[in-house]
Amino acid sequence: MSRLFGTDGVRGVAGSELTIQLATQLGQAGASVLTRETAHKPTIIVGCDTRVSGGMLSNALMAGICSVGANAVFIGVAPTPAVAYLTRLYKADAGVVISASHNPAEFNGIKFFNREGYKLSDELEDEIENLITANMMGVTMPIGDQVGKISYRFDAIEDYIAFATKSVPVDLKGMKIVADCAEGASYVTSVEALKRLGAEVVAIHVQPNGININNKCGSTHTEELCKRVVEEGAQLGLAFDGDADRLLAVDEKGTLVDGDQLMAICGIHMKNRGRLKKDTIVGTVMSNLGFSIMGKENGIHIERTVVGDRYVLECMKAKGYNLGGEQSGHIIFLDENTTGDGLLSALHLLQVMVESKKPLSELASVMEVLPQALVNAHVPNSIKHKFMEYRAIAQAIEDLEKKFSGEGRVLIRPSGTEPLVRVMIEGKNQDEIEKEARKLADLISDVMG
C-alpha cells in the first residue's frame, strides 16, 4: 500500500478516496499524536477552503478530534497560512486545514500543523498513519464530560488580516492591483488587506460557489489575469491558488512573473538591506537554471531541496535561512510566518516596488528565465513512484540526459499530490524541449497504463 501522506498532507477525490471515515480517523489519530504531551485538554484549530466538500470533511475530522478528548475550534473558510498563524496566536495545540490547494473542486485534502505552526515531519505523519492502520490500538475513547467540544470563531480571519498588514505595512495609495483569488480561501482576506493598505483593488474570481475553485482562474490559470491587468492599466496582477499559500504575479505589460522571479526580486532587496540571512535563498530542484545564474550575479547562494515547500522549510529551519520557496509560488518568509503565504508574498513584492519606485517588469528582468518545458504523464497513483522500474522508461530518460548534458537538464519525478509523473526539461530551444518532454510523458503514460 502506498503512503497515505503526500508532500502536502492527505489528498484525494472527496467522498471516494478521501472519505468521511478517513477524515474521522485522521482527526482521531492526528489529535492523539499531536496532543499526547499536553497536561491540559488540548485544542485544535480547523479551517477549510471554499470546496463544497469542506463542510462534510471538516465535521468528520472534528468528530474524530472530539472522540479522543480534544476540543476543536472551527474558523470556517481561511487561507492555509492563516491557520498556521492562528494556531500560534491562539496557543492551540495543533492546526488542520481542509484543502486541496490548486487541485480541481472534486479533490480535497487534510494537512496538519503542529503547535508552532509548522507542517509535520515525515516521522510524525508516519505515526499518524500507523495509528490508523492499527485501528487506533491503544488510544482511549473517552465518554461523558471527557469528550471534546466544537466551538466556532468565524471572526478569526480578522486577526490574520491585521497580522499581514502589520508585518509588511507598505503604503499602497495610488496603486491599482488586479487580484485573482481563484474562487478560493483568499477571496476576503487578500482583497481586504490590500484595500486597508490603500490600494485600488480590482478583485476577480471572488464569488466561490463550492465547485468553481481554481476553475480557469488563480495561479494555475493566469491567462485572464494577464489580459485584465493590461485592460485595467494596473501596476500588477496577483494570482493566488485555492488555499492562498502560493502567489504568482503579472507585470504591467501582462507578463507572468513566477515564484523563482519573485524570490529573486525580494531576495536581492532583502540582501541590499542586510535582511537576507546568510545571503541565501532556498529553492528546489525544479527552480529554473536562471535562478542559479541570478544568485551568482548578485552574491546570493542558492540552496536546493527536493520538491515540496515542507522540505524547503526544513532546510531553512535547520540552516538558519529566512527566504525560500518554489517556482510554483509557494514562498516562505520565515521571519513572519511558518509556511508559504500568498498574501505576505504579495505585500513583500509590493514593498519592493514602492521602495524602489520601479515597475514589476524592470524588477523581474534581474533574472532570465531559461526555456523550460513541464509535461505531466497521467499514471495510476499507486505506482507513480515506480516509473524507473520500467526498462523502456529508464532507457528513454538515460538517452535524454545524454542528449541535454552540458546544455540543459532533465528532471523526472512523481507528483506528491496527484496521480502524475512530471517530466521537466530545460534547454536552449523551447520547441525542441517541449517536443522531447511530451514524447517522454506519452511513453510513461503508455507503459504505466
ZILIN-V26741 format. One record per helix or strand of 3 or more residues. SS is the DSSP state (H for helix, E for strand). FROM is the first residue (numbers start at 0). LEN is the number of residues. If there is no record, write none. Layout:
# ZILIN-V26741
ss: {SS | SS}
from: {FROM | FROM}
len: {LEN | LEN}
This chain:
# ZILIN-V26741
ss: {E | H | E | H | E | H | E | E | H | H | E | H | E | H | E | H | H | E | E | H | H | E | H | E | H | E | E | H | H | E | H | H | E | E | H}
from: {8 | 19 | 42 | 53 | 70 | 79 | 93 | 106 | 121 | 143 | 149 | 155 | 175 | 188 | 199 | 217 | 222 | 235 | 245 | 258 | 276 | 279 | 288 | 300 | 308 | 322 | 329 | 341 | 359 | 371 | 380 | 390 | 408 | 419 | 429}
len: {6 | 15 | 6 | 14 | 7 | 10 | 5 | 8 | 12 | 3 | 3 | 12 | 5 | 8 | 5 | 3 | 10 | 5 | 5 | 14 | 3 | 5 | 10 | 5 | 11 | 3 | 4 | 15 | 5 | 7 | 9 | 13 | 6 | 7 | 19}
